């Protein structure tokens, strides 16, 4: 069960899923589904800082396997066994 979280800054908002993400997990995270102007896809986001999101995901059994920066965006890849 891989999962990626993206945040344009250290304080949020944090993108936590796409239109195919598990609705119950998105609900647990308090995520809102949105479609940004010009995009042909939907995404889930929360206003929480990434550390809050990562703590919640850890409580569900997810573990960070990698992290990188892409421009001004931070990306965490997580896995749940």
PDB file of N, CA, C and O in Angstrom:
ATOM      1  N   UNK A   1       0.826  -1.182   0.000  1.00  0.00           N
ATOM      2  CA  UNK A   1       0.000   0.000   0.000  1.00  0.00           C
ATOM      3  C   UNK A   1       0.874   1.249   0.000  1.00  0.00           C
ATOM      4  O   UNK A   1       1.036   1.856   1.059  1.00  0.00           O
ATOM      5  N   UNK A   2       1.438   1.662  -1.113  1.00  0.00           N
ATOM      6  CA  UNK A   2       2.240   2.889  -1.138  1.00  0.00           C
ATOM      7  C   UNK A   2       1.364   4.131  -1.051  1.00  0.00           C
ATOM      8  O   UNK A   2       0.202   4.107  -1.459  1.00  0.00           O
ATOM      9  N   UNK A   3       1.915   5.205  -0.525  1.00  0.00           N
ATOM     10  CA  UNK A   3       1.200   6.465  -0.385  1.00  0.00           C
ATOM     11  C   UNK A   3       2.214   7.589  -0.451  1.00  0.00           C
ATOM     12  O   UNK A   3       3.302   7.472   0.113  1.00  0.00           O
ATOM     13  N   UNK A   4       1.878   8.681  -1.132  1.00  0.00           N
ATOM     14  CA  UNK A   4       2.756   9.846  -1.186  1.00  0.00           C
ATOM     15  C   UNK A   4       2.044  11.051  -0.598  1.00  0.00           C
ATOM     16  O   UNK A   4       0.842  11.225  -0.797  1.00  0.00           O
ATOM     17  N   UNK A   5       2.772  11.873   0.117  1.00  0.00           N
ATOM     18  CA  UNK A   5       2.273  13.138   0.642  1.00  0.00           C
ATOM     19  C   UNK A   5       3.140  14.248   0.067  1.00  0.00           C
ATOM     20  O   UNK A   5       4.362  14.117  -0.006  1.00  0.00           O
ATOM     21  N   UNK A   6       2.503  15.338  -0.341  1.00  0.00           N
ATOM     22  CA  UNK A   6       3.223  16.474  -0.904  1.00  0.00           C
ATOM     23  C   UNK A   6       2.840  17.734  -0.155  1.00  0.00           C
ATOM     24  O   UNK A   6       1.684  17.908   0.228  1.00  0.00           O
ATOM     25  N   UNK A   7       3.798  18.602   0.052  1.00  0.00           N
ATOM     26  CA  UNK A   7       3.516  19.877   0.687  1.00  0.00           C
ATOM     27  C   UNK A   7       4.408  20.946   0.076  1.00  0.00           C
ATOM     28  O   UNK A   7       5.623  20.774  -0.017  1.00  0.00           O
ATOM     29  N   UNK A   8       3.790  22.066  -0.346  1.00  0.00           N
ATOM     30  CA  UNK A   8       4.592  23.141  -0.912  1.00  0.00           C
ATOM     31  C   UNK A   8       5.379  23.918   0.141  1.00  0.00           C
ATOM     32  O   UNK A   8       6.209  24.759  -0.205  1.00  0.00           O
ATOM     33  N   UNK A   9       5.130  23.650   1.398  1.00  0.00           N
ATOM     34  CA  UNK A   9       5.860  24.320   2.468  1.00  0.00           C
ATOM     35  C   UNK A   9       5.756  23.486   3.731  1.00  0.00           C
ATOM     36  O   UNK A   9       4.983  22.528   3.776  1.00  0.00           O
ATOM     37  N   UNK A  10       6.509  23.826   4.742  1.00  0.00           N
ATOM     38  CA  UNK A  10       6.552  23.018   5.953  1.00  0.00           C
ATOM     39  C   UNK A  10       5.328  23.180   6.842  1.00  0.00           C
ATOM     40  O   UNK A  10       5.170  22.428   7.803  1.00  0.00           O
ATOM     41  N   UNK A  11       4.459  24.139   6.548  1.00  0.00           N
ATOM     42  CA  UNK A  11       3.308  24.383   7.419  1.00  0.00           C
ATOM     43  C   UNK A  11       1.985  23.953   6.798  1.00  0.00           C
ATOM     44  O   UNK A  11       0.946  24.091   7.443  1.00  0.00           O
ATOM     45  N   UNK A  12       1.982  23.435   5.564  1.00  0.00           N
ATOM     46  CA  UNK A  12       0.756  22.998   4.913  1.00  0.00           C
ATOM     47  C   UNK A  12       0.311  24.015   3.891  1.00  0.00           C
ATOM     48  O   UNK A  12       0.906  25.091   3.834  1.00  0.00           O
ATOM     49  N   UNK A  13      -0.689  23.751   3.086  1.00  0.00           N
ATOM     50  CA  UNK A  13      -1.493  22.529   3.120  1.00  0.00           C
ATOM     51  C   UNK A  13      -0.688  21.340   2.610  1.00  0.00           C
ATOM     52  O   UNK A  13       0.360  21.503   1.984  1.00  0.00           O
ATOM     53  N   UNK A  14      -1.199  20.138   2.890  1.00  0.00           N
ATOM     54  CA  UNK A  14      -0.533  18.911   2.484  1.00  0.00           C
ATOM     55  C   UNK A  14      -1.452  18.111   1.577  1.00  0.00           C
ATOM     56  O   UNK A  14      -2.589  17.821   1.949  1.00  0.00           O
ATOM     57  N   UNK A  15      -0.977  17.751   0.399  1.00  0.00           N
ATOM     58  CA  UNK A  15      -1.730  16.907  -0.511  1.00  0.00           C
ATOM     59  C   UNK A  15      -1.536  15.465  -0.049  1.00  0.00           C
ATOM     60  O   UNK A  15      -0.401  15.024   0.130  1.00  0.00           O
ATOM     61  N   UNK A  16      -2.622  14.732   0.144  1.00  0.00           N
ATOM     62  CA  UNK A  16      -2.525  13.397   0.729  1.00  0.00           C
ATOM     63  C   UNK A  16      -3.076  12.285  -0.158  1.00  0.00           C
ATOM     64  O   UNK A  16      -2.986  11.113   0.209  1.00  0.00           O
ATOM     65  N   UNK A  17      -3.639  12.618  -1.306  1.00  0.00           N
ATOM     66  CA  UNK A  17      -4.165  11.558  -2.150  1.00  0.00           C
ATOM     67  C   UNK A  17      -4.727  12.072  -3.449  1.00  0.00           C
ATOM     68  O   UNK A  17      -4.841  13.278  -3.669  1.00  0.00           O
ATOM     69  N   UNK A  18      -5.082  11.121  -4.316  1.00  0.00           N
ATOM     70  CA  UNK A  18      -5.709  11.468  -5.587  1.00  0.00           C
ATOM     71  C   UNK A  18      -7.121  10.902  -5.625  1.00  0.00           C
ATOM     72  O   UNK A  18      -7.606  10.367  -4.628  1.00  0.00           O
ATOM     73  N   UNK A  19      -7.775  11.015  -6.760  1.00  0.00           N
ATOM     74  CA  UNK A  19      -9.172  10.605  -6.880  1.00  0.00           C
ATOM     75  C   UNK A  19      -9.389   9.117  -6.633  1.00  0.00           C
ATOM     76  O   UNK A  19     -10.525   8.691  -6.424  1.00  0.00           O
ATOM     77  N   UNK A  20      -8.323   8.315  -6.652  1.00  0.00           N
ATOM     78  CA  UNK A  20      -8.439   6.871  -6.446  1.00  0.00           C
ATOM     79  C   UNK A  20      -8.040   6.444  -5.033  1.00  0.00           C
ATOM     80  O   UNK A  20      -7.964   5.248  -4.752  1.00  0.00           O
ATOM     81  N   UNK A  21      -7.789   7.390  -4.153  1.00  0.00           N
ATOM     82  CA  UNK A  21      -7.359   7.083  -2.787  1.00  0.00           C
ATOM     83  C   UNK A  21      -8.487   6.487  -1.967  1.00  0.00           C
ATOM     84  O   UNK A  21      -9.667   6.684  -2.258  1.00  0.00           O
ATOM     85  N   UNK A  22      -8.097   5.753  -0.936  1.00  0.00           N
ATOM     86  CA  UNK A  22      -9.042   5.101  -0.024  1.00  0.00           C
ATOM     87  C   UNK A  22      -9.874   6.165   0.694  1.00  0.00           C
ATOM     88  O   UNK A  22      -9.332   6.949   1.473  1.00  0.00           O
ATOM     89  N   UNK A  23     -11.185   6.199   0.440  1.00  0.00           N
ATOM     90  CA  UNK A  23     -12.042   7.228   1.055  1.00  0.00           C
ATOM     91  C   UNK A  23     -12.029   7.190   2.584  1.00  0.00           C
ATOM     92  O   UNK A  23     -12.111   8.237   3.226  1.00  0.00           O
ATOM     93  N   UNK A  24     -11.926   5.997   3.175  1.00  0.00           N
ATOM     94  CA  UNK A  24     -11.923   5.933   4.644  1.00  0.00           C
ATOM     95  C   UNK A  24     -10.631   6.519   5.216  1.00  0.00           C
ATOM     96  O   UNK A  24     -10.663   7.168   6.261  1.00  0.00           O
ATOM     97  N   UNK A  25      -9.499   6.300   4.551  1.00  0.00           N
ATOM     98  CA  UNK A  25      -8.241   6.898   5.003  1.00  0.00           C
ATOM     99  C   UNK A  25      -8.285   8.410   4.831  1.00  0.00           C
ATOM    100  O   UNK A  25      -7.821   9.146   5.702  1.00  0.00           O
ATOM    101  N   UNK A  26      -8.838   8.879   3.720  1.00  0.00           N
ATOM    102  CA  UNK A  26      -8.936  10.322   3.491  1.00  0.00           C
ATOM    103  C   UNK A  26      -9.832  10.961   4.547  1.00  0.00           C
ATOM    104  O   UNK A  26      -9.556  12.067   5.011  1.00  0.00           O
ATOM    105  N   UNK A  27     -10.910  10.266   4.931  1.00  0.00           N
ATOM    106  CA  UNK A  27     -11.801  10.765   5.973  1.00  0.00           C
ATOM    107  C   UNK A  27     -11.069  10.819   7.317  1.00  0.00           C
ATOM    108  O   UNK A  27     -11.213  11.792   8.058  1.00  0.00           O
ATOM    109  N   UNK A  28     -10.289   9.785   7.637  1.00  0.00           N
ATOM    110  CA  UNK A  28      -9.514   9.755   8.878  1.00  0.00           C
ATOM    111  C   UNK A  28      -8.554  10.939   8.954  1.00  0.00           C
ATOM    112  O   UNK A  28      -8.355  11.522  10.020  1.00  0.00           O
ATOM    113  N   UNK A  29      -7.961  11.288   7.807  1.00  0.00           N
ATOM    114  CA  UNK A  29      -7.012  12.412   7.772  1.00  0.00           C
ATOM    115  C   UNK A  29      -7.724  13.768   7.774  1.00  0.00           C
ATOM    116  O   UNK A  29      -7.085  14.806   7.949  1.00  0.00           O
ATOM    117  N   UNK A  30      -9.051  13.758   7.579  1.00  0.00           N
ATOM    118  CA  UNK A  30      -9.803  15.010   7.514  1.00  0.00           C
ATOM    119  C   UNK A  30      -9.598  15.714   6.188  1.00  0.00           C
ATOM    120  O   UNK A  30      -9.688  16.939   6.110  1.00  0.00           O
ATOM    121  N   UNK A  31      -9.319  14.936   5.134  1.00  0.00           N
ATOM    122  CA  UNK A  31      -8.991  15.504   3.821  1.00  0.00           C
ATOM    123  C   UNK A  31     -10.229  15.962   3.064  1.00  0.00           C
ATOM    124  O   UNK A  31     -11.318  15.408   3.218  1.00  0.00           O
ATOM    125  N   UNK A  32     -10.036  16.972   2.255  1.00  0.00           N
ATOM    126  CA  UNK A  32     -11.067  17.521   1.376  1.00  0.00           C
ATOM    127  C   UNK A  32     -10.661  17.242  -0.066  1.00  0.00           C
ATOM    128  O   UNK A  32      -9.493  17.381  -0.429  1.00  0.00           O
ATOM    129  N   UNK A  33     -11.632  16.847  -0.881  1.00  0.00           N
ATOM    130  CA  UNK A  33     -11.365  16.559  -2.291  1.00  0.00           C
ATOM    131  C   UNK A  33     -11.560  17.840  -3.093  1.00  0.00           C
ATOM    132  O   UNK A  33     -12.556  18.542  -2.917  1.00  0.00           O
ATOM    133  N   UNK A  34     -10.602  18.146  -3.982  1.00  0.00           N
ATOM    134  CA  UNK A  34     -10.706  19.364  -4.780  1.00  0.00           C
ATOM    135  C   UNK A  34     -10.169  19.120  -6.190  1.00  0.00           C
ATOM    136  O   UNK A  34      -9.420  18.176  -6.438  1.00  0.00           O
ATOM    137  N   UNK A  35     -10.574  19.996  -7.096  1.00  0.00           N
ATOM    138  CA  UNK A  35     -10.069  19.993  -8.465  1.00  0.00           C
ATOM    139  C   UNK A  35      -9.533  21.384  -8.735  1.00  0.00           C
ATOM    140  O   UNK A  35     -10.293  22.353  -8.767  1.00  0.00           O
ATOM    141  N   UNK A  36      -8.223  21.486  -8.929  1.00  0.00           N
ATOM    142  CA  UNK A  36      -7.600  22.785  -9.182  1.00  0.00           C
ATOM    143  C   UNK A  36      -7.855  23.206 -10.631  1.00  0.00           C
ATOM    144  O   UNK A  36      -7.839  22.373 -11.538  1.00  0.00           O
ATOM    145  N   UNK A  37      -8.085  24.469 -10.836  1.00  0.00           N
ATOM    146  CA  UNK A  37      -8.339  25.003 -12.167  1.00  0.00           C
ATOM    147  C   UNK A  37      -7.221  24.598 -13.133  1.00  0.00           C
ATOM    148  O   UNK A  37      -6.042  24.819 -12.860  1.00  0.00           O
ATOM    149  N   UNK A  38      -7.600  24.015 -14.243  1.00  0.00           N
ATOM    150  CA  UNK A  38      -6.635  23.594 -15.256  1.00  0.00           C
ATOM    151  C   UNK A  38      -6.202  22.142 -15.134  1.00  0.00           C
ATOM    152  O   UNK A  38      -5.622  21.589 -16.069  1.00  0.00           O
ATOM    153  N   UNK A  39      -6.477  21.512 -13.985  1.00  0.00           N
ATOM    154  CA  UNK A  39      -6.132  20.098 -13.811  1.00  0.00           C
ATOM    155  C   UNK A  39      -7.296  19.224 -14.257  1.00  0.00           C
ATOM    156  O   UNK A  39      -8.458  19.603 -14.112  1.00  0.00           O
ATOM    157  N   UNK A  40      -6.982  18.065 -14.794  1.00  0.00           N
ATOM    158  CA  UNK A  40      -8.013  17.124 -15.222  1.00  0.00           C
ATOM    159  C   UNK A  40      -8.125  15.968 -14.240  1.00  0.00           C
ATOM    160  O   UNK A  40      -8.521  14.865 -14.614  1.00  0.00           O
ATOM    161  N   UNK A  41      -7.777  16.220 -12.991  1.00  0.00           N
ATOM    162  CA  UNK A  41      -7.847  15.197 -11.960  1.00  0.00           C
ATOM    163  C   UNK A  41      -8.224  15.850 -10.629  1.00  0.00           C
ATOM    164  O   UNK A  41      -8.121  17.065 -10.465  1.00  0.00           O
ATOM    165  N   UNK A  42      -8.656  15.028  -9.697  1.00  0.00           N
ATOM    166  CA  UNK A  42      -9.010  15.476  -8.359  1.00  0.00           C
ATOM    167  C   UNK A  42      -7.902  15.078  -7.397  1.00  0.00           C
ATOM    168  O   UNK A  42      -7.175  14.115  -7.639  1.00  0.00           O
ATOM    169  N   UNK A  43      -7.777  15.826  -6.306  1.00  0.00           N
ATOM    170  CA  UNK A  43      -6.796  15.510  -5.276  1.00  0.00           C
ATOM    171  C   UNK A  43      -7.398  15.755  -3.910  1.00  0.00           C
ATOM    172  O   UNK A  43      -8.321  16.555  -3.759  1.00  0.00           O
ATOM    173  N   UNK A  44      -6.870  15.060  -2.915  1.00  0.00           N
ATOM    174  CA  UNK A  44      -7.266  15.270  -1.530  1.00  0.00           C
ATOM    175  C   UNK A  44      -6.179  16.076  -0.835  1.00  0.00           C
ATOM    176  O   UNK A  44      -4.990  15.841  -1.052  1.00  0.00           O
ATOM    177  N   UNK A  45      -6.584  17.017  -0.007  1.00  0.00           N
ATOM    178  CA  UNK A  45      -5.613  17.809   0.747  1.00  0.00           C
ATOM    179  C   UNK A  45      -6.149  18.082   2.147  1.00  0.00           C
ATOM    180  O   UNK A  45      -7.352  18.001   2.399  1.00  0.00           O
ATOM    181  N   UNK A  46      -5.235  18.404   3.043  1.00  0.00           N
ATOM    182  CA  UNK A  46      -5.583  18.851   4.399  1.00  0.00           C
ATOM    183  C   UNK A  46      -4.813  20.136   4.659  1.00  0.00           C
ATOM    184  O   UNK A  46      -3.774  20.373   4.043  1.00  0.00           O
ATOM    185  N   UNK A  47      -5.306  20.954   5.551  1.00  0.00           N
ATOM    186  CA  UNK A  47      -4.616  22.198   5.900  1.00  0.00           C
ATOM    187  C   UNK A  47      -3.543  21.973   6.960  1.00  0.00           C
ATOM    188  O   UNK A  47      -2.821  22.902   7.323  1.00  0.00           O
ATOM    189  N   UNK A  48      -3.438  20.741   7.455  1.00  0.00           N
ATOM    190  CA  UNK A  48      -2.447  20.421   8.479  1.00  0.00           C
ATOM    191  C   UNK A  48      -1.030  20.466   7.920  1.00  0.00           C
ATOM    192  O   UNK A  48      -0.805  20.266   6.726  1.00  0.00           O
ATOM    193  N   UNK A  49      -0.091  20.732   8.803  1.00  0.00           N
ATOM    194  CA  UNK A  49       1.326  20.649   8.449  1.00  0.00           C
ATOM    195  C   UNK A  49       1.683  19.187   8.196  1.00  0.00           C
ATOM    196  O   UNK A  49       1.045  18.290   8.747  1.00  0.00           O
ATOM    197  N   UNK A  50       2.693  18.942   7.372  1.00  0.00           N
ATOM    198  CA  UNK A  50       3.078  17.558   7.070  1.00  0.00           C
ATOM    199  C   UNK A  50       3.362  16.713   8.311  1.00  0.00           C
ATOM    200  O   UNK A  50       3.012  15.533   8.331  1.00  0.00           O
ATOM    201  N   UNK A  51       3.984  17.280   9.345  1.00  0.00           N
ATOM    202  CA  UNK A  51       4.305  16.477  10.535  1.00  0.00           C
ATOM    203  C   UNK A  51       3.049  15.939  11.211  1.00  0.00           C
ATOM    204  O   UNK A  51       3.075  14.845  11.775  1.00  0.00           O
ATOM    205  N   UNK A  52       1.940  16.697  11.164  1.00  0.00           N
ATOM    206  CA  UNK A  52       0.670  16.234  11.733  1.00  0.00           C
ATOM    207  C   UNK A  52       0.145  15.067  10.902  1.00  0.00           C
ATOM    208  O   UNK A  52      -0.282  14.049  11.447  1.00  0.00           O
ATOM    209  N   UNK A  53       0.179  15.224   9.577  1.00  0.00           N
ATOM    210  CA  UNK A  53      -0.294  14.175   8.663  1.00  0.00           C
ATOM    211  C   UNK A  53       0.549  12.913   8.829  1.00  0.00           C
ATOM    212  O   UNK A  53       0.009  11.810   8.917  1.00  0.00           O
ATOM    213  N   UNK A  54       1.870  13.074   8.872  1.00  0.00           N
ATOM    214  CA  UNK A  54       2.749  11.917   9.011  1.00  0.00           C
ATOM    215  C   UNK A  54       2.519  11.194  10.338  1.00  0.00           C
ATOM    216  O   UNK A  54       2.568   9.964  10.378  1.00  0.00           O
ATOM    217  N   UNK A  55       2.272  11.922  11.411  1.00  0.00           N
ATOM    218  CA  UNK A  55       1.965  11.293  12.707  1.00  0.00           C
ATOM    219  C   UNK A  55       0.676  10.495  12.632  1.00  0.00           C
ATOM    220  O   UNK A  55       0.605   9.386  13.163  1.00  0.00           O
ATOM    221  N   UNK A  56      -0.355  11.046  11.973  1.00  0.00           N
ATOM    222  CA  UNK A  56      -1.625  10.326  11.820  1.00  0.00           C
ATOM    223  C   UNK A  56      -1.428   9.056  10.999  1.00  0.00           C
ATOM    224  O   UNK A  56      -1.958   8.000  11.345  1.00  0.00           O
ATOM    225  N   UNK A  57      -0.664   9.160   9.912  1.00  0.00           N
ATOM    226  CA  UNK A  57      -0.427   7.986   9.065  1.00  0.00           C
ATOM    227  C   UNK A  57       0.387   6.925   9.796  1.00  0.00           C
ATOM    228  O   UNK A  57       0.170   5.730   9.595  1.00  0.00           O
ATOM    229  N   UNK A  58       1.318   7.351  10.640  1.00  0.00           N
ATOM    230  CA  UNK A  58       2.096   6.403  11.432  1.00  0.00           C
ATOM    231  C   UNK A  58       1.186   5.614  12.371  1.00  0.00           C
ATOM    232  O   UNK A  58       1.394   4.419  12.585  1.00  0.00           O
ATOM    233  N   UNK A  59       0.184   6.278  12.925  1.00  0.00           N
ATOM    234  CA  UNK A  59      -0.749   5.592  13.828  1.00  0.00           C
ATOM    235  C   UNK A  59      -1.589   4.553  13.087  1.00  0.00           C
ATOM    236  O   UNK A  59      -2.177   3.673  13.716  1.00  0.00           O
ATOM    237  N   UNK A  60      -1.649   4.646  11.756  1.00  0.00           N
ATOM    238  CA  UNK A  60      -2.377   3.668  10.927  1.00  0.00           C
ATOM    239  C   UNK A  60      -1.451   2.589  10.379  1.00  0.00           C
ATOM    240  O   UNK A  60      -1.903   1.713   9.641  1.00  0.00           O
ATOM    241  N   UNK A  61      -0.165   2.632  10.722  1.00  0.00           N
ATOM    242  CA  UNK A  61       0.760   1.609  10.270  1.00  0.00           C
ATOM    243  C   UNK A  61       1.624   1.990   9.084  1.00  0.00           C
ATOM    244  O   UNK A  61       2.393   1.162   8.596  1.00  0.00           O
ATOM    245  N   UNK A  62       1.516   3.230   8.605  1.00  0.00           N
ATOM    246  CA  UNK A  62       2.371   3.668   7.492  1.00  0.00           C
ATOM    247  C   UNK A  62       3.728   4.086   8.024  1.00  0.00           C
ATOM    248  O   UNK A  62       3.844   4.618   9.128  1.00  0.00           O
ATOM    249  N   UNK A  63       4.760   3.836   7.217  1.00  0.00           N
ATOM    250  CA  UNK A  63       6.122   4.218   7.569  1.00  0.00           C
ATOM    251  C   UNK A  63       6.744   4.973   6.398  1.00  0.00           C
ATOM    252  O   UNK A  63       6.539   4.605   5.241  1.00  0.00           O
ATOM    253  N   UNK A  64       7.503   6.026   6.695  1.00  0.00           N
ATOM    254  CA  UNK A  64       8.194   6.777   5.649  1.00  0.00           C
ATOM    255  C   UNK A  64       9.326   5.910   5.107  1.00  0.00           C
ATOM    256  O   UNK A  64      10.128   5.371   5.870  1.00  0.00           O
ATOM    257  N   UNK A  65       9.382   5.779   3.767  1.00  0.00           N
ATOM    258  CA  UNK A  65      10.471   5.025   3.143  1.00  0.00           C
ATOM    259  C   UNK A  65      11.430   5.939   2.388  1.00  0.00           C
ATOM    260  O   UNK A  65      12.581   5.574   2.151  1.00  0.00           O
ATOM    261  N   UNK A  66      10.954   7.134   2.009  1.00  0.00           N
ATOM    262  CA  UNK A  66      11.846   8.105   1.380  1.00  0.00           C
ATOM    263  C   UNK A  66      11.233   9.492   1.452  1.00  0.00           C
ATOM    264  O   UNK A  66      10.032   9.653   1.665  1.00  0.00           O
ATOM    265  N   UNK A  67      12.096  10.495   1.268  1.00  0.00           N
ATOM    266  CA  UNK A  67      11.662  11.888   1.286  1.00  0.00           C
ATOM    267  C   UNK A  67      12.587  12.662   0.359  1.00  0.00           C
ATOM    268  O   UNK A  67      13.788  12.395   0.314  1.00  0.00           O
ATOM    269  N   UNK A  68      12.038  13.615  -0.378  1.00  0.00           N
ATOM    270  CA  UNK A  68      12.858  14.443  -1.255  1.00  0.00           C
ATOM    271  C   UNK A  68      12.208  15.807  -1.417  1.00  0.00           C
ATOM    272  O   UNK A  68      11.050  16.005  -1.048  1.00  0.00           O
ATOM    273  N   UNK A  69      12.948  16.720  -1.960  1.00  0.00           N
ATOM    274  CA  UNK A  69      12.422  18.030  -2.298  1.00  0.00           C
ATOM    275  C   UNK A  69      12.405  18.184  -3.806  1.00  0.00           C
ATOM    276  O   UNK A  69      13.368  17.822  -4.482  1.00  0.00           O
ATOM    277  N   UNK A  70      11.321  18.716  -4.333  1.00  0.00           N
ATOM    278  CA  UNK A  70      11.183  18.984  -5.764  1.00  0.00           C
ATOM    279  C   UNK A  70      10.835  20.464  -5.876  1.00  0.00           C
ATOM    280  O   UNK A  70       9.685  20.844  -5.656  1.00  0.00           O
ATOM    281  N   UNK A  71      11.804  21.297  -6.211  1.00  0.00           N
ATOM    282  CA  UNK A  71      11.565  22.742  -6.206  1.00  0.00           C
ATOM    283  C   UNK A  71      11.237  23.181  -4.796  1.00  0.00           C
ATOM    284  O   UNK A  71      12.008  22.926  -3.870  1.00  0.00           O
ATOM    285  N   UNK A  72      10.100  23.840  -4.621  1.00  0.00           N
ATOM    286  CA  UNK A  72       9.651  24.290  -3.304  1.00  0.00           C
ATOM    287  C   UNK A  72       8.707  23.297  -2.647  1.00  0.00           C
ATOM    288  O   UNK A  72       8.118  23.602  -1.610  1.00  0.00           O
ATOM    289  N   UNK A  73       8.550  22.101  -3.237  1.00  0.00           N
ATOM    290  CA  UNK A  73       7.630  21.089  -2.725  1.00  0.00           C
ATOM    291  C   UNK A  73       8.396  19.964  -2.049  1.00  0.00           C
ATOM    292  O   UNK A  73       9.420  19.508  -2.556  1.00  0.00           O
ATOM    293  N   UNK A  74       7.897  19.520  -0.899  1.00  0.00           N
ATOM    294  CA  UNK A  74       8.453  18.377  -0.188  1.00  0.00           C
ATOM    295  C   UNK A  74       7.588  17.165  -0.478  1.00  0.00           C
ATOM    296  O   UNK A  74       6.362  17.272  -0.497  1.00  0.00           O
ATOM    297  N   UNK A  75       8.212  16.001  -0.707  1.00  0.00           N
ATOM    298  CA  UNK A  75       7.483  14.776  -1.039  1.00  0.00           C
ATOM    299  C   UNK A  75       7.937  13.658  -0.111  1.00  0.00           C
ATOM    300  O   UNK A  75       9.134  13.397   0.015  1.00  0.00           O
ATOM    301  N   UNK A  76       6.971  12.989   0.547  1.00  0.00           N
ATOM    302  CA  UNK A  76       7.243  11.842   1.382  1.00  0.00           C
ATOM    303  C   UNK A  76       6.566  10.630   0.756  1.00  0.00           C
ATOM    304  O   UNK A  76       5.397  10.704   0.379  1.00  0.00           O
ATOM    305  N   UNK A  77       7.279   9.523   0.643  1.00  0.00           N
ATOM    306  CA  UNK A  77       6.687   8.262   0.177  1.00  0.00           C
ATOM    307  C   UNK A  77       6.609   7.334   1.380  1.00  0.00           C
ATOM    308  O   UNK A  77       7.588   7.132   2.098  1.00  0.00           O
ATOM    309  N   UNK A  78       5.421   6.776   1.581  1.00  0.00           N
ATOM    310  CA  UNK A  78       5.188   5.909   2.733  1.00  0.00           C
ATOM    311  C   UNK A  78       4.730   4.544   2.260  1.00  0.00           C
ATOM    312  O   UNK A  78       4.276   4.389   1.126  1.00  0.00           O
ATOM    313  N   UNK A  79       4.852   3.542   3.146  1.00  0.00           N
ATOM    314  CA  UNK A  79       4.414   2.201   2.821  1.00  0.00           C
ATOM    315  C   UNK A  79       3.747   1.587   4.047  1.00  0.00           C
ATOM    316  O   UNK A  79       4.158   1.815   5.185  1.00  0.00           O
ATOM    317  N   UNK A  80       2.715   0.809   3.782  1.00  0.00           N
ATOM    318  CA  UNK A  80       2.038   0.074   4.858  1.00  0.00           C
ATOM    319  C   UNK A  80       2.065  -1.390   4.475  1.00  0.00           C
ATOM    320  O   UNK A  80       1.649  -1.768   3.380  1.00  0.00           O
ATOM    321  N   UNK A  81       2.561  -2.216   5.393  1.00  0.00           N
ATOM    322  CA  UNK A  81       2.629  -3.646   5.095  1.00  0.00           C
ATOM    323  C   UNK A  81       1.348  -4.344   5.460  1.00  0.00           C
ATOM    324  O   UNK A  81       1.231  -5.555   5.275  1.00  0.00           O
TER     325      UNK A  81
END
